[in-house]
Amino acid sequence: MSVQHDQVPVEKYHGTGNDFIVVDAVESIPDRPAFATAHCDRETGVDHTDAPRVGADGVLFLHLEERYSPPRVVMTLVQPDGSVAAMCGNGARVAAAWAAERTGDDELMIDTPAGTRHAAVDGNFVTVEMGEPTFDPRYLPLDRQDELIEESVEGLTVTAVNTGVPHAVAVVDDVDAVDLEAVAPAVRHADVFPEGANVTLASRAGVDADGNPHFHQRTYERGVEGETRSCGTGAVAVAAVAKRLGLVDGAESVTVSPPGGDLRITVPDDGPATLAGPAQREFADELDLVVRSA
């Protein structure tokens, strides 16, 4: 087998620390899973003087369609394990920032496997619609007919919600007091989640500067198979579960703080949730594209 090394232009972005390699989908990458696995590796993956971390949480393949008004971006997220995620909130915000830089538009539509999402860009601050969270076991999916609300799964008391992807959310006293890497894998692979689940911890942190309910968050992401510095669908899951459990006193806006920064979430009674926060470009570079041929 011969191996030919080529280069593919990329950019690196992050949304509150959730970092992505961005590839214009016009570039031909025959083996996207292999590309993602190689360059997202936290020890041997993409490295650059303008990036604080080696590797990435995934590769966003973005196809810009400017003929529409507003412009549309077809987003495919390939995760470090080679799987494709149906939805990624921070990834969608990065996709909007990437497209806004190319088009000059401040409104965009992001096409994802979970549906089309409207995004608004204001400088580095991006707000994206996230669809309506659902606790319906058919759409999570769950291996049961009843909702899973505050029940023990592999020793962790969780509530299951789909915010584009499934999350098992545990409200705890202090997210930093839990060994997430130790407890999450068993929940992530539990039989009740036939397609697996992300595992998200939340703890109350009083109110933010505007008086909105404030929660801390940590998430162990399916596909990354580890904790990420931020998870947008997880932040929405925290807000949705807090509302379902009566922890936000009817407030529509909630601040959720993963390790990478603050996100503002709205979960209306009738309509799509929104996710808002910064999305920033780190650098542009070229990465090896390894084409294998017999």
N, C-alpha and C positions, 0 to 999 in steps of 0.2 A: 504494500500500500504506500503510495506517495503522498506527501503532505506539502501543500502550497500555502505559504503565509502571505496574506494580503492585509491591507489596512482599511478600516471603516471609520468614517468620521462620527464622533459621538459628542454629546454634551452631558454634563452632570448637574443635576438639580437636587434640591431637597425641600421638603415641606415639614417644618418643625422637626428636623432631624431625620425624617423618613426619606432616605436618599435613593435616587434612581439614576441609572444610565439611560439617556434618551437617544434613540436612534430614529432618524427619519426613515419611514417604512419604504421609501423609494430605493433604499440601499438593499441589495440582495444579500441575505444571510441564510444560507440553505439550512443550517441547523441552529435554530433559535434557542432550543433548550440547552445545547452544549455551550453556546455563546454566553448565555446567562449564567450557567453554572460556573464557567471558568472565570468570568470577569466580576461576578458578585462575591466571590470567595473573600471572606474577611481577613484572611492571612495572605493570600497570593493574588487577589484580584486587582482591579483598577486602582492605581495609586497616583497621586498628583500633589504637587506642592500647595495648590490652592484648595485642597480638600482635607477636612479634618480626620477622615476615616478611610481606611483601605476597604475596597469592595463596595457593595451596594445591597439594598433590600430588593432589587429587582431591575429588570430592563423594560422600559416603556418603548414599544414600537408605535410611532405616531404617524398617521397619514392625514395630511391637511387637505381639505377640500374647500377651496376659497370661492367656488362658484355659488355657494349658498350664502344666504344672509339671515342670521349671522353665520360666519364660517363654521364648518364642522371639522372635528378631529376624531378620527377612528383610532381608538386606544386599545392596545393589546399589552397586558402586563404579563411578562414571563418571569416567574419567581426563581430564586436560586436553586430550587430542586428541579427546575425544568417544567413545572406545571403552570397553567394559565389561570390567573385569578379573574373571577367574573367582575369584580368591582374593587376599586381601591380609592378611597376618598382623597388622600394626599396625592396619589398618582394622578387623579383627575384634576386636582388643582395645579399640579406641575404641568400637565398637558395643556391646560388653559393658559398658563403663563408662557409656555413655549410658543403656542400659537399666537398669542397676543403680540409677542415680540416680532413675529414674522408678518403679521397682518396690520398691526396698529389698531385692531378692534378691541373694545373692552367687553364685548359680549360674544360668547362662543357656545357651541353645542358640542358635547363630548359623547361620542358613541361608544358604549362599552357593552360587553356581553350581558350585563344586567339591565341594559336599557340606555336611553339617551338622557343626558343630564345637562341642564343649563348652567353656565358658569359666567360670573362677572368678575372682571379684573380691575383693580384700582391700585396702580403701582405694583408693589410686591404683595399686596393683599388680595387674596382670591376667595370668592364665595362660590360654592358649587351646590346644586340641588342633589340630594342623595336618595330620592325616592321615599316611600313610606315604610318605616320599620314594621316588621310583622313578627308576631309570636306564634303564628299559625304553624303547626307541626308539619303540614304538607309542604310548606315553602322553605323551611329551614335547611334540609328536611330533618325530621326526627323519626326514630324507629318506634313510634307510638302514635296514638290518635289524640292524646291530650297535650295541651300546652305544658311546658316545663317551667314552672315558676317557683323559685326559691326551694329547690330540691337538691339533695346530696347526690353528686356524681363523682365517683372515685374520691370521696372524702372532702370535696369542695362544694359548698352550697352555691348553686348557680341558677341563673335565669337565662333561658335560651331565646335569642332574638336574631332575625336576619335583617341586616342593614345593607344589603347588596351581597354580603357573604355571611355565613353563620357565626355567631359569637355566643360563647358561654360566659356570662358576666357574673362575677362574684363581688358583692359589696362587703368590704372588710373594714376593720378599724383603721388599718394603716397599710397601704399598698407596699411600703418599703419593708414591712416586717414579715412579708411572705416570701419564701424561697420559690419564686415563680418557675425557675428552670426545673425544680424538683417536682412540683405538683402539677404543672400544666400538661406534660406529655400524656399522662394517663387520661385526663379529661379530654384532651384534643382527639384521642383515639378511642374514646368510650363507645360502646356498642350503640348507645342511644343516638349517636351522631354517625349515620352510615356513610356520610361523605366527609367526616371530620369536622372540627370546629376550631375557630380561634378562641383563645382563652384570655379573658380580659378581667383585670382587677380594678375596682373603684373604691375610693374612700372619700368621705366628706371632708371638705376643707373650708367650711364656712361660706362666705359670700365674697364675690370679687369687688373691685372698686366701684362698680355700678350697682351693687346690691343684688346681682344675680347669683343663684346657687353655683357653688364651685366644687369641683371634684378633682382629685388626683387619679391618674390612670397608668396602668402598665398592661402591655399586651404581648402575649406569646402568639406569634403569627403562624398559621398553617401555611406551608409552602416555603417559608423562611426557616421554619423549625427552630425558632429561637425568639428571644425578646427583641423588639425593635424600639427605637427611640420615640417613635410616634406611630399611631395607627388611626387613620381618619374614620374608617368604618367602626373601629372600636370606640372612638370618642362618641360617635353618634349612638352606638349601642349603650354606652354608659348613660347618656342623657335619656334615651328611650326607656331603659330599665328603671332609672331613677324616677321617671314620671309614672311608669306603671306601678311602682311600689309606693308611690305617694311621698317621695323624698324631696320634691322640689316645690311643694305648696302651690301648684298651679302655674308656676313660672314657665314662660315659653322659651326664654333664652337661658342657656346654661354654659358656663365656662368649664372646659375639661382640660386638664394639664397633664399630658404625658411628659416623660423626661425631657423631650426636645423643645417644649414651649407650650404656649397657650392656644387653644382652639375655642371658637365660639360656635355653639350648636343651638339650633332651634328645632323643636319637635312640635309642630302645630297639631291640634286635635284632628284637623281634616286637611291633608295636603302633605307635600314632600318635606322631609327634614332638610336642613341646610347645614353645611360645614364651612367655616370661614377661618382663615389664618394666612400666615405668610408663606410664599413659595419663592425660592431664590435659586439663581443660577450660580454654580460654583466655577465651572471651567468648560472649555472645549478642547478636544484632543482627538487622537486617532488610536484605535485599539486593533490588536491582531484579530484577523478573521482567518480561522483555520479551515480550509476546504480539504476534505479527505476524498480521495478517489482511488478506485481499485487499480 
